[in-house]
Amino acid sequence: MTRRGNVLDDSWYLDYAAGNLESKAHDVIMASHVELSDEARQRVDTLERVGAALMGQKTASGETLGFDVDDILRRDWEEVVDAVPVPANDTDPDLPLPAPLTDWMGETGTKVKWSFLGPGLSKAVLWRGPRGQRLWLLRAQPGVSIPHHGHNGSELTLVLKGSFWDGETQYKPGDLEEAHAGVAHDIRIDEAGECVCLALTEGKLRFDNPLLRVFQLFTGL
């Protein structure tokens, strides 16, 4: 699971559809991604259809399936799926939180509490896991750059509002970027407006700049 782009490798969607993700936090960010992204929703729908077809066609004698899976995939990718509106957060109309996230926050009593992360940057930690995992919100002002950094573990970043650039790739609402321990990159927030992301990280970020490493002690990321 190390593909980098606006959507993930199919194995993520297969595990999500099968309920095999690592944690509830993974479930929340994937469900939010599927709600916001037409392509992600199509992938899950396709995998569920193929899975259902496989279950229905399987025989005790192991007979060959009576259909071509590639044909099913081809037909499903051509389907047009209507966009699902994003509900606004009751306490902040400018903070668009997807339903899977707000439902989980309601069930757990989790609140959004912003704290300083850097010039033009705020964070709100929503959940902490047993291995240094964090589910958190990032709020970034237009034009802000996040300095060059690496990762000590995996990172999933889902855009909820606005957009950012990682190299030459732009990530917009519904896009989900995956980074892992071998990835180092620079993030630039688009000049067009504020960017809000939901991130699931494992371990702390890794900065080469000594001043940033000292600053990291105060931000906790």
For each residue, the residues with C-beta under 8 A, 3 or more apart:
1: 8 9 11 12 154 178
2: 9 178 180 182
3: 8 9 178
4: 177 178 179 183
5: 8 169 177
6: 39 169 171 172 175 176 177
7: 37 39 40 43 175 176
8: 1 3 5 11 12 13 40 176 178
9: 1 2 3 12
10: 13 14 43 47
11: 1 8 14 15
12: 1 8 9 15 16 30
13: 8 10 16 17 30 34 40 43 44 47
14: 10 11 17 18 20 47
15: 11 12 18 20 21
16: 12 13 19 20 21 27 30 31 34 44
17: 13 14 44 47 48 51
18: 14 15 51
19: 16
20: 14 15 16
21: 15 16 26 27 30
22: 26
23: 26 27 129 133
24: 27 28 104 127
25: 28 29 127 129 133 135 200
26: 21 22 23 29 30 156 200
27: 16 21 23 24 30 31 100
28: 24 25 31 32 100 101 104 135
29: 25 26 32 33 135 156 158 176 198 200
30: 12 13 16 21 26 27 33 34
31: 16 27 28 34 35 98 100
32: 28 29 35 36 98 100 101 158 160 198
33: 29 30 36 37 40 158 174 176
34: 13 16 30 31 37 40 41 44
35: 31 32 41 84 86 98 99 100
36: 32 33 40 84 86 98 158 160 173 174
37: 7 33 34 40 41 174 175 176
38: 41 42 81 83 174
39: 6 7 42 43
40: 7 8 13 33 34 36 37 43 44 174 176
41: 34 35 37 38 44 45 81 84
42: 38 39 45 46 76 77 79 81
43: 7 10 13 39 40 46 47
44: 13 16 17 34 40 41 47 48
45: 41 42 48 49 76 79 81
46: 42 43 49 50 72 73 76 77
47: 10 13 14 17 43 44 50 51
48: 17 44 45 51 52
49: 45 46 52 53 72 76
50: 46 47 53 54 69 72 73
51: 17 18 47 48 54 55
52: 48 49 55 56
53: 49 50 56 57 65 67 69 72
54: 50 51 57 58 65 69
55: 51 52 58
56: 52 53
57: 53 54 65 66 67
58: 54 55 65
59: 62 63
60:
61:
62: 59
63: 59
64:
65: 53 54 57 58 69
66: 57
67: 53 57 71 72
68: 71 72
69: 50 53 54 65 72 73
70: 73 74
71: 67 68 74 75
72: 46 49 50 53 67 68 69 75 76
73: 46 50 69 70 76 77
74: 70 71 77 78
75: 71 72 78 79
76: 42 45 46 49 72 73 79
77: 42 46 73 74
78: 74 75
79: 42 45 75 76
80:
81: 38 41 42 45
82:
83: 38
84: 35 36 41
85:
86: 35 36 96 97 98 160 173
87: 96 97 98 99 102
88: 92 93 95 96 97
89: 92 93 95 96 97 102 112
90:
91: 95 112
92: 88 89 95 112
93: 88 89
94: 161 194
95: 88 89 91 92 112 139 160 161 196
96: 86 87 88 89 160 161 173 196
97: 86 87 88 89 101 102 105 160
98: 31 32 35 36 86 87 101 102 160
99: 35 87 102 103
100: 27 28 31 32 35 103 104
101: 28 32 97 98 104 105 198
102: 87 89 97 98 99 105 106
103: 99 100 106 107
104: 24 28 100 101 107 108 110
105: 97 101 102 108 109 110 111 112 126
106: 102 103 109
107: 103 104
108: 104 105 127
109: 105 106
110: 104 105 126 127
111: 105
112: 89 91 92 95 105 124 126 137
113: 124
114: 122 123 124 139
115: 122 123 124
116: 121 122 219
117: 121 122 123 138 219 221
118: 121 146 215 219
119: 144
120: 140 141 143 144 189
121: 116 117 118 138 139 140 141 144 146
122: 114 115 116 117 138 139 140
123: 114 115 117 136 137 138 139 219 221
124: 112 113 114 115 136 137 139
125: 128 134 135 136 220
126: 105 110 112 135 136 137
127: 24 25 108 110 133 134 135 136
128: 125 133 134
129: 23 25 132 133 134 135 202
130: 133
131: 153 202 203
132: 129 152 153 202 203 204
133: 23 25 127 128 129 130 153 200 201 202
134: 125 127 128 129 199 200 201 221
135: 25 28 29 125 126 127 129 198 199 200
136: 123 124 125 126 127 198 199 201 221
137: 112 123 124 126 196 197 198 199
138: 117 121 122 123 157 195 196 197 198 199
139: 95 114 121 122 123 124 194 195 196
140: 120 121 122 144 146 162 164 189 194 195 196 197
141: 120 121 144 189 194
142: 162 189 190 191 192 193 194 195
143: 120 188 189 190 191
144: 119 120 121 140 141 188 189
145: 186 187 188 189
146: 118 121 140 149 186 187 188 189
147: 186 207 209 212
148: 184 185 186 207 208 209
149: 146 184 185 205 206 207 208 212
150: 181 183 184 205 206 207 208
151: 154 155 179 180 181 183 184 201 203 205 206
152: 132 181 202 203 204 205 206
153: 131 132 133 180 181 201 202 203
154: 1 151 178 179 180 181 200 201 202
155: 151 177 178 179 180 183 199 200 201 202
156: 26 29 176 177 178 199 200 201
157: 138 171 176 177 179 197 198 199
158: 29 32 33 36 174 175 176 197 198 199
159: 162 163 164 171 172 173 174 175 176 195 196 197
160: 32 36 86 95 96 97 98 173 196 197 198
161: 94 95 96 173 193 194 195 196
162: 140 142 159 173 189 190 192 193 194 195 196
163: 159 170 171 172 173 189 190 192 195
164: 140 159 170 171 187 188 189 190 195 197
165: 168 169 170 171 187 188 189 190
166: 169 171 177 185 186 187 188
167: 185 186
168: 165
169: 5 6 165 166
170: 163 164 165 190
171: 6 157 159 163 164 165 166 175 177
172: 6 159 163 175
173: 36 86 96 159 160 161 162 163
174: 33 36 37 38 40 158 159
175: 6 7 37 158 159 171 172
176: 6 7 8 29 33 37 40 156 157 158 159
177: 4 5 6 155 156 157 166 171
178: 1 2 3 4 8 154 155 156
179: 4 151 154 155 157 183 185
180: 2 151 153 154 155 183
181: 150 151 152 153 154
182: 2
183: 4 150 151 155 179 180
184: 148 149 150 151 206
185: 148 149 166 167 179
186: 145 146 147 148 166 167
187: 145 146 164 165 166
188: 143 144 145 146 164 165 166
189: 120 140 141 142 143 144 145 146 162 163 164 165 195
190: 142 143 162 163 164 165 170 193 195
191: 142 143
192: 142 162 163
193: 142 161 162 190
194: 94 139 140 141 142 161 162
195: 138 139 140 142 159 161 162 163 164 189 190
196: 95 96 137 138 139 140 159 160 161 162
197: 137 138 140 157 158 159 160 164
198: 29 32 101 135 136 137 138 157 158 160
199: 134 135 136 137 138 155 156 157 158
200: 25 26 29 133 134 135 154 155 156
201: 133 134 136 151 153 154 155 156 205 221
202: 129 131 132 133 152 153 154 155
203: 131 132 151 152 153
204: 132 152 216 220 221
205: 149 150 151 152 201 216 221
206: 149 150 151 152 184
207: 147 148 149 150 212 213 216
208: 148 149 150 212
209: 147 148 212 213
210: 213 214
211: 214 215
212: 147 149 207 208 209 215 216
213: 207 209 210 216 217
214: 210 211 217
215: 118 211 212 218 219
216: 204 205 207 212 213 219 220 221
217: 213 214 220
218: 215
219: 116 117 118 123 215 216
220: 125 204 216 217
221: 117 123 134 136 201 204 205 216
